[in-house]
Amino acid sequence: MAIELSISHAVNAAGWLLAATVLWFGYRAYVVRSHFQRLQRQGVPMLPHHPILGHLGVVGKLMKDMPGDVHGDYLMLLIQDNWRTLFDEKYTACPPAVYLDMWPASMPFMLSLHPDMSAQFTQDVNMEKAEAQGHFLRPLTSNLDVASSHGAAWKKLRRRMNLGFSAQAIRARLPALMEEVEVFRDILVSRAGKNGAWGTVFTLEELATMLTLDFIGRFTFDVRLHEQTSPLTPMTAAMLDTLPRLRVFTHIGNVWSLFNPWVTYKLWSNVRCMDAYLAPRLEERRAALTAGEPPAGGTTLVDTLFTTIAAESPADANTTATLDYVVAETKHTLFAGHETTAFTLAWLFRTLATEPTIVANMMAEHDAVLGPDPDAAADRLRDAPHLIGQLPYTTAVIKESMRIHTNVGTLRAAPPGAALYGPAGSGYDGVAFPTDMCVLWDANFAIHRNPAYWPRPLEFVPERWLTTDKDDPLHPRRNAYRPFEQGPRNCVGQHMAMTEMTMVLALVVRTLEVEEAWAEWDAKRGATHKKKATVWGDRLYQVSKHGPPHVKDGMPVHVRLRQR
């Protein structure tokens, strides 16, 4: 009888929970749809909005020919490219901001398709990060990290992080970091075939991810994780298992995870595992700093955080709260520092595979600056770390790759009653775009491919980053380049990411040739006769997994030793 009553109570509770969830989603749908209908009646430029479906119908038609795993970033490109057929014919230019109501599939967005409109909420006014970002990071960092903070607290944390990620701090760590890049290079060499032949197929993004984890771990707390050469450390395995379980926001597809005890348990146990790995190692570094012992491997990010806190408030130097904060900041840095850089490295290797003239130009630059022997490049940079900043063409190649193959843009929250205004020359000069109820999304992927801001937008033109003549049509337009975002809340680790990618190219370009290996990949998976997913005819495209985009199938490639 007791068991029957317990089951009955559980069923009743589940029924009430389901009913409450349905009612909440229904009420939220009414509020969101009504808001967008009011904006439409007021004449605010908008995609045709259905009172029941919102923009789901419009978006569905736009995305119908895209593969099912494609990343949502492509939506902004499709809107930008098809604005003439999407908006009322009275509009003579693409609106600088586009409203998107896709509830309950996502939160309401305002996409900024104009660089000067993006500047309004990232540079002219430093609007807060969207609340969704805090939700996403809370299980990982308890929102103690800089990305989750706001106002005066953010300013204090950002000052600390700026010191840790300064160009000087990164250059000082370059000799140690070079060891991780050499491991990456050596693994690639081991994958090459014999006697100048192509090696067997492997996925580049996976290998690049292991490099970025080793690199950021070495930079952050001077531990060699050996993720490239050994089974994953428990910390990394826990982090990689955590990421797909995190929610940017609650929608119809993931609402049930809120009530799934297994998800709750895994998040708790994974974070506990990460903390158990990090806390004693960071405590050991703090104790050495307190004792006045200089770090054996040079000053790391966590060293800078501990010493800065001690200088700010000596009473807080050795508290549990300080250790908790530094552990949280370390977890966030490991998370933020690996996925986006691995993604960008994959697209850079696409350039190595498809742009022989650009590769030849980089090789000539490396010969001139680092010496003619590729095998000596690592030692040359170890002895003279400043040379990493004397490779302008290589830097231009990285920038151009990030322009064309951009990762996710920033999400911001405007204060109640705020509005963005059509920039001068946009065709909507001074037109108000109210921001209430919308998450502001910098559509940098679309901005970077807009011919209004970038001549020859789909061509790979590193020379646009080398011209100093502002009258040159190729000279980058103000506010238009936004892969690391602009303004006070830009990516704090951008100098480190650029340094890491430059180091990789300096060690790899003259040593190896790279080629995409889709036929071999299909044969390996037994998929030679299956229809192949493409975006605009290209099998390599951005896919959605969790959070930021990844590359399709991890980018299958093979490599061979370069013959010179």
N, C-alpha and C positions, 0 to 999 in steps of 0.2 A: 504493500500500500504506500509506504514512504517513497519507494522508487517511482511509483506511478505518479504520485503528487509532484515529485521533483521534475519528472519529465513534462508533466502538464504545465508547471510553472515556467520551465524553460521555453516551452513552445509558446506560451502566452507572452513571455518577455520578448521572444524573437518576433512575434507578430506585432506587438506594440512598437518595437524598434523599427521594423520594416515600414509600418504605417507612418511613424514619425519621419523617417527618411524620405518617403514618397511625398509627404506633405511639405517638408522643407524644400525639396527640389521643385515641387510645383509652385510654391510661393516665390521662391527665388526666380524661377522662370518668368512669372508674372511681373515681378519688379524690374527685371532686366529688359524684357521685351517692351514694357510700357515706357521705360526710359528712352530706349532707342526710337520708339515710335514718336515720342515727343520731339526729339531732336530732328527727326525726318520732317515732321510737320512744320518745325521752325525754319526749315530750309537749309539746315547744315549739310554741306556736301557729304553724301553717304551712298554706299552701295545700296541697291534696292532692298528694303528691309521688310520681311514678312512678319505679320503680327504673331504668328504661331511658331514658325520655323526660324525666325531671325535671319541670319545670314548662312544657315546650314545648307540651304539649297544652292545658293550662289557658290559657296566654297566647294560643295560636292561636284558641281559641274566643272569648276576650274581644275580640280584635282583628279577627275575621273580617269584621265589617261596616264596618271603617275603610278609607279609601283606602290604596292601596299606598305612597303617599309620605308618609303621616302620620308625625309625629315620635313617638319612643318615649315622650315625656313624657305622652302621653294614657293610657298603660298605668296609671300611678299613679292617675289619675282614675277609670278603669274599675274598678280594684280597690277603691278607696274607695267608689264608688257601689254596687258589687255585692257587698260583703263578706258580706252575709247568705246569699247563695246559694253563695259560694265557700268559706266556712269551715264547720267542723263546727257543728251546731246548738247544741252545748253552750256556744259562745261568745256572749255577750250584747252585745258591743261590738266594733267594728272594732279589730283589734290595732294598737297604736301603731307596730309594726315588722312589715314583711312581707318574708319571704325569697323570693328569686327565683333559681332555678337554670335558666338557659336555655343552658347549655353544649351545644354549641360555638358558639352564636350570639352569646353575650356572656359576660362574666365573671359570677361569682356576686355578687348584690347583696343588701343589706339596705336596704329603703326605709323611711325614717322618715316616718310619716304624722301624727306628733304634734309640735307645736312644742316641747314640753318635752323630748321625746326627741332632737330635732335639737340642742337646746341642750346636751345631755350631751356631744356630740362636737365641738361648735364653740365653745361658750362656757364651760361648766363645766370641760371639759378641751379644750384646743386640739389636737385630734389632727392628725397630719400629713396633707397632701394625699395622695391615692391615688397609688401608683407609676405608674398609667396616665397621669397628667397629665405626669409627667416624660418618659415615653416619647413622648407627643404633642409636647412642646415641644423635645425634644432636637435634632432636625434643624434647627430654626429658631434656637435660642438657645444650643445646647451646654449647656443647663441652668445657664447663668450668671445667669438672671433670678430675680427675687424669688419668682415663683410656683413655681419648681422647687426652691427651697431649703428647708432644714429647720433646726430647732434654733437655735443661736446665730447661725449664718450668716444664717438668715431674719430674725432680730430686727434684725441690723445693716442688712441690705438694706431691710427694711420701714421702719426709721427714716428712711433716706434718701428713700424714696419718699413717706413721709408729708409730709416737708417740701416736696417738689416738687408734691404734689397738695393742699396745704393750701388752705383757703377763701381765705386772703389772697393766695396765689400765683395762684389762678385769677382772682380779681377784678382783680388787677393786669394780667392779660393780656387782660381782657375787651375793651378797645377794638380790639386787633388781631384777636381771635377774631370780633368782630362783623362784620368784613369778609367772612369766610367764610360766615356766616349770611346776610348781605345778598346774596351771590351766589346762594345757595339760594333765597331769596325772589324774587329777580329772575328766576331760571329758571322758577319756578312761575308768576309773572306772565306771562312770555312764552308759557307753555303755555295761558293762558286764551283763550277765544274772543273774537271782536269783538262790541262792542255788548251786553255782558252775556250772551253765549252761552257754552255749555260748549265747552271746547277738545277736542282729540283725545285719545284714551286713551294713557296711558303708565304704566310701572310705578314706583310710588312708592319701593319698597324700594331699587331700583337707584340712584335719585337721592339718597335719604337716605344710602346707603352712600358715595357720592362726597363728600357733605357731611362725614360723620364722618371720612373719611380726610383731607380738607383741614383739618378742625378739629383733629384730634389731631396731625397733622404740624406745624401752626402752633404748637400749644401745646408740643409736645415739643422741637422744635429750630428753630422760627421760620423755616421755609421754606414758601413758598406753593407747594404741589404743583399747584394748578390741576386737580385731578382732575375737578372739576365741569364744567369748560369746555374741556378739552383732552384729547387722547389720553393714556392712562395713562402715568405715568412708568415707566421700566424697573423701578424698585424696587417700585412698587405692582403692576405686572403680574406680577412674579416672586413677590411675596407671595401674591397671589390664586391663582396657579397652584400654589403650594406647599400651601395649606391643604387641598385635597381629597386630597392625597397623604399627609398625616400620619395616623398610626394612634393612636387612643386606647388600644387594646389589640389583641392578635392573636386573630382568630377564624377560623372556617371560610371566611368571605367574603373575607378580605384576606390570608390567610397567604401566598398566592403572591406578593404584592407584596414580601415579604422577599427573594425570589430573582429579582426582575425587575430586570435591569440598567438598563432605561430609567427606572424609578422612582428608583433610586439616583442615576443621573446627573442627572435633573431636580432632585431635592432639592439635590444638590451645586451644580449650576449656578445654581439660583434663589437659594440662600443667598449664593453668591459674588457674584451681581449685586446683591443687597440690600446686602451689606457694601461693595461697591465704590462704591455711591451714598452710603451713610451715613458711612463711616469718614472720608473727607477733609472732609466738612462738619462733623462733630463734632470732628475734630482742629483745624479752623480756630477753632471756638468755644473749645476748650480753650486754644489759643495766645493768643487775645485775653484770656481770663480770667487766664492766667499773666502776661501783659504789663500787667495792671491796667486794661485797656480795658473800660468798662462795655458790656454788650450793647446794641446800638442799638435793638432792638425790645423791650427788657425781659427780665427773667430767665426763662429757659425751664426745662423739666424737666431737660434735660441740663446746663444751667449749674448747677443746684442739685446734681446728682449730682457733677459735677467739683469744685465748691467744697467740698462736704461731705467728699469723699474727701481733698482737700488738707488740710482741717482735721483729719481723723482721723489721717492719716499723710502728712506732707509728702513722704516718700520715694516714695510711690506715686502722687503727683499726675500725673506725666508718663510713666508706664510704659505699655508696650504692653498689659499685662494690664488696666489701668484702662480704656483705650480699648476693648478687646474687651468688657469688662463693660458699658460704657455703650452700645455698639452693640447688644449683646444685649438690654439693658433697653429700648432704643428699639424694636427689632423686636417685642418682646413687647407693649409699650404700643400700638404701631400695630395689632397683631393684636387684642388684647383690647379696644381702645377703639373699634373701628368696627362689628363685626357686631352685638353686642348692642344698642348704641344705635340703629343703623339699624332693627333689628327693633322696638324700642320706639316709635320715631318712626312707623313704619307703623301700629301699633295706635293711637297717639294720633290719627293722621289718620282712622282709622276712627271715633273719637269725634267728631271735627269733622263727619263725614259723617252721623252718626246721632243725635246728642244736641243738638238746637237750644237747649234750655233751658240746658244746661251751657255751650254756646258763648256764649250771651247773657250769662251770668254772668261768663265770662272777659273778654268785650269790655268790660263795665262796669268790671271791675277794671283793665283796661289803660287805659281812658279816665281813671280816677281817679288812677292812679299815674304813668302815662307821658304823660298829656296826650291831648286829643281827636283829634289828628292822627296817624293810623297811620304816615304817611310820616316823621314826626319821631321815632318810637320808637327807632330805632337811635342817632341822635345824642343823644337823652335818656339812654340807657343808657351811651353812651360818656362823656358828661360826668359822670354820676352812677352808676357801676357798682354801688353799694350797693343801688340800686333793684331789682336782679334778685332780691334777697332779701326784697323787700316785696310779693310777689305770692302770698299764701298760698293763694288759691283755685286759681290756676294750678298751684302746687306740689301741691295736693290732687288735681287732675285727673291729673297725671303719676303720683302714687303709686297712685291707684285703677286707672289703666291697667296699671301694672306688677303690681298685685295680681291682676287678672283674667287678664292675658296675660303670664304669668311666663316668663322665659327659664330656662335650665338651672340646676339646683341644684348645690351643691358635692359633690365626691366625696372621701371621707376614708378613711384606713387606720387601723384600731385595732391596738394592740399585741397580740401573741400572748396568748391566754387571757383577753382582755377580754370584757366583756358590757355591754350597755345594759339599763336596767331600766324597767319600765312606770311611767310617771309617776302621781302621785297623781290620783285621779279619772278615770283612763283606763279603768277596768274591769280593768286588769291591774297594779294597784298592786304594785310590788316584784318582779314576775315578771322573771326573767332571760332575756335574749335574747342568747345567745353570738354573738360577732362573727367568730370564726375563719373564715378563707377567704373572707370577704365584703368587698366594697367598700361602705362606708356612703354612702348616697345621700340627701341631704336632698330629700324629695319636696315642695318648696315650691309647685309648681304645684297639687298636690292640697290642701295645707294652706291655701293662699290661697282655695280654693273650698269649704272645709268649713263647713257651717252651724253646726257646734258652736263654731267660733271666729269666724265672721263672719256676723252677721245679714244676711239678704238677699244671700247670697254672689254670686249671678250678676247682681245689679243694679249699675249704675254709680252709686255714691253717694259723691261727693267729700266730702260733709259729714262722713263718718266721720273724716276727717283734720283737721277743724276743731274738733271738740268737745274741751274740756279737762276735762270732767266724767268721772271714771273710773267713775262709776255709770251713765253713759249706755250703753245696750246697744250703741250704735254705736262706742263708744270702742275702738280697736284693742287686742286682747289682748296681754299680754306674750309675747314670743318668736314671735308668729304671723306677723309681717311680715318676709319674708326674701328679697326680690328681689336685694339686694346681699350676701346672707348676713349673719350676725351674728357677733360675737366678734372676736378679734384678727386673724383672717385674712379679714375681710370685704373687699369690693372697694375697693381703694385709690383707684380713680378715680371713686367714686360721686358726689362733689361736682362733679367736672367734667362727668359725664354729666347730672346734674340741671341744671346751669347751661346746658349746650348745649341741652337740650330746652326749658328755660324761654325761652331766647333765641329759639328757633325759633317757639314759640307766640306770643311777644310781637310778632314781626314778621309773622306769617302770619294769625293768627285774624281780625283786623279787615280784612284786605286781600282774602282769598280764601275762596271756598266750595269744598268738596271733595265729590266723590260717587264711590262705587265704580261702575265702568263695565264690568260683566261682559258685557253684551250686545254692546257695541262691541268688547270684547276677543275674544269668541268669533267675531264676524264677521271681525275682522282676521286671525284664525288659521284661518278656514274651519272652525270647530268648532261651528257653530250647531246641528247635529243630533246631536251626540255627547252621550252621557250625561255629566252634570257631577258631578265628585267633590265631596262635601260631608262635613262633620263636624257631626252633629246639625242638619242642614238649612242649615248656613252654608258658603258657598263659600270664605270666608276662614278659613284654619286654619293651624296650625303644621306645617311640612313639614320633612323630614329631608334635608339635603344633606351636610354634613360638620360635625361638632362641634355648635355651638349651633343651635337651630331658626331657620328662616326663615319667611316668610309665603307662602302659596300664590300661585304665579305672580307673585311680587313685588308683589302688591296692585295690580291695574289700576284706575286712577282717571282722572277728568278734573276740571278746575278751571275756575272762572269768577270774575271780579272781583266782590267783594261790593258790593251796592248798599245804602247806608245813608241 
